[in-house]
Each structure stands twice: as structure tokens, then as C-alpha cells.
Amino acid sequence: MSAMAIGIWCSVGLLALMIIRVPIAIALIVTATTGIYLVQGGFAAWFQIAGAPINSTNYGLSVIPLFVLMGNLAVHAGLSRDLFVVLTRLIGRMRGGLAIATILGCAGFSALSGSSLATAATMGRVSLGEMHKRGYSKGLASGSVAAGGTIGILIPPSVMLAIYALMTEQSIREMFAAGLFPGLMLTGIFVITVMIWVRVSKTATQPISALDVPMMGEKVSYVGVLSLVGLVVLVLGGLYGGLFTPTEAAAVGAIGTFVIAWARGGLNRETLADAMIDTAATSAMIFLIIIGSTLYGTFLSVTGIASALRGFVGGLDAAPIVILMAILLIYIMLGFVMDSLGMLLLTLPVMFPVVVQLGIDPVLFGVLVVMTVELGLITPPLGMNVFVVRSIARDTSLMQVFAGTVPFAISFLVAIAVVLMIPELATWLPNYLYR
């Protein structure tokens, strides 16, 4: 059997392993090791699997556990609730105000977390009950939380953008700069979606009395909220301005979040231990997937699949933008059956060389890919944000949550199309700051 045939059959086996719910990291390692063994023999297979942890890790990966820790400290210390209370007091009396406050709260919390699932879970716990008490429809309430969570992967510091940068040897600083304007634009489009929804559907919300200011009786630390805003400005400003390296910025963010959480009384031995354990578990999962992805990239090279695909694309008589749109469509379809991190790491060894060959800006491609894989978090049947929201809103069915995400999924496609048509949204800031 030829190397190409082995590569194709092993790839089919990889898909089969994912269909039966084998963890993506294990599926990648098993498939890649088997393929290398069949093509080059046992010594080469063991050599690659032994060297993969070293070859796939570098100093830059230290930003991942630090940013994850930053978000976990904010979650376990209850900092997100203060942010939501302040926003509801500002805009909660307008029609759809609580849903808008949820989306804005997700955007704000994203600057601390960098994780979509954490953002959706955290904001869902503090906002869903308030929206249900004030007559918001289950679709609007759950949809705004699930969709708002997707902003967490785009607004810096984004773990997914950092992983993309490390896997493709791009600058983390440039990727964070590239995600800022698209993330803010996506937030604005979601807000407009809510405003249109409540105008079209009279049952989406109930009128709120001018005297019934949402969460007015809640205690809130305005100093804590302002401290968080100052911390975000310090971390991102220092990163964009060259004062910090990405790892230093992550360390400053983690320490700053720890100090703020401790000062407001939201951090004790138990919550600190929970934050540390969650950080270790999440980081270990991410690193294992990265190791599997590195092995898979070697497998693609050994079997000749990567070079064959590059040759196929080079022979196509189509404009780069058309091929780029076809690649994004593939990502959208993969989002129906795969989680976002696994999808990104599985496909980058194949797709990125093609993009480079087409002359497409790697920074622009990174933003588009991250946006596209994030869409999969709110589309059936595997939309992870939907399942997170459903686990919080026990009285809301899975179908109601999926139905609530439909308008936001359409808005997401609009946002992707806007970045495609106006690539400067992603490329202007990194070009201005660093090139």
C-alpha cells in the first residue's frame, strides 16, 4: 500500500474515532502514530511520539495557563456579577436591556477570560435568572447568553488566537491586535440583533416599570469594576504598546485579578484551590491536543497528503478569495460535529500551508478561522455553548436554546462576511502598531 493510501485510510480512521467520541487528543495521537508506523516503521513512530511533547511546546505556550488562570480567578471570585449589575443599572430599563447587558457583560468578561465556555457559563449564572424573572422569553434569554459567550474567543486576550499564533508561528501580539475590532464589531451586531428582535416580537420581553430598576438592591463594588477595567487597560495597553511581552502581560493579568479578587473578599482558600485545579485541568487538555496536532502534522507530511493538497490547490483556476470562502465553508460544516479547539488544531496543518500558498494574510486568516469555528459553538448538534446554557437553565429545553441562537448565528455570518469584505478590520491595527 502506498504512503498516500495509508494516509487516506488513517484519516478515515480518525473521523471514525471522533464519531464514537474518542477524545480528540487521543484520536490524533493514535492516528498519527499508526500512520507513521505503517509508512516509516516502528523506530520512526516511537521517535516521533517521544519527541512530540518537546517539539510542540515552547515558551510562548506559557500564556495559555496564565490567561486561563486569570479567567478562573475572576469566575470563582464572583467578579462577573459586579460587572453585570452595573450594566443592568445603566441600561436595564430599556426594552431588551437585560439581554444587551448580558452581551456587553460577556464582551467585558472576555477581556479577563479568553474562553467562550467560561464566559457563557459565568454570565449565564448571573443573568438568566434576572431575565426570566422580568418576563424575557426563554429563546431571547438563553440565546443572548450562548451567543454572548462566543465573543470570549475573539476579544483579547483570546486563548484560541494565542494557540493559532503559536501553531502557525505568528505573533501573539499581532493576533490579539487583529481580534480587537472584529470582536467589538461582533458585540455591536449582537446588540443590534437584540434590538431588532424585541421590536419584531412583542412577546420577547415584558415592559419594565421606570421604578423597577433591575438588580437595584444588589450590592456591588464599583471600585472592583473600575479596578477590572483598569487591569484590562493595563494588560492590553502594555501588550499593544510593547511594554509587556504576551507572557508578561498574562502574568500581570493573573496577578492583578488575584489582588482585585482578594481585596473585594471574593477569594478564599477554597475558591483559590478551585481556580488552580480548573486551570491545571484546562491547560493539560489544551497541551495534550497540541501534542496530538503536532504528531498529526508530521503524519500529513510523511504520507504526502499535505504536499498533494498544496499541489491540488495550486492547480485550481480560481481566485484566492473563492478558495478562502470554500475553506471557511468547510469550517462551518465541521462546526456541526466538532468542538472548536479540536477543529482548529486538526485542520491547521492542512489548511495553513494552502493559505500561505494563496498569498492570503495569515493574520486575517486567523481571525476569520477563529470566528468561523466559534460559530460552531451555537449551531446544532454539538453547539457546546448551547449545552452549557441548558445545564444552567433547567426549565429551558435544548430546542428552545438552539432556537434562541438562530438570529445570533445569522448575525455571526454577517460579521464574518463584513470581515471578508473589509479585511482592514482585522489587519489595520496590527499593521499600524507593528509593521
Secondary structure, DSSP 4 states (H G I P E B T S, - for coil): --HHHHHHHHHHHHHHHHHTT--HHHHHHHHHHHHHHHHH-HHHHHHHHHHHHHHT--GGGGHHHHHHHHHHHHHHTTHHHHHHHHHHHHHTTSTTHHHHHHHHHHHHHHHHH--HHHHHHHHHHHHHHHHHHTT--HHHHHHHHHHHHHGGGTSSSPHHHHHHHHHHT--HHHHHHHHHHHHHHHHHHHHHHHHHHHHH-TTSS----TT--TTTTS---HHHHHHHHHHHHHHHHHHHTTSS-HHHHHHHHHHHHHHHHHHTT---HHHHHHHHHHHHHHHHHHHHHHHHHHHHHHHHHHHTHHHHHHHHHHT--S-HHHHHHHHHHHHHHHTTTS-HHHHHHHHHHHHHHHHHHHT--HHHHHHHHHHHHHHGGGSTTT-HHHHHHHHH-TTS-HHHHHHHHHHHHHHHHHHHHHHHH-THHHHHHHHHHH-
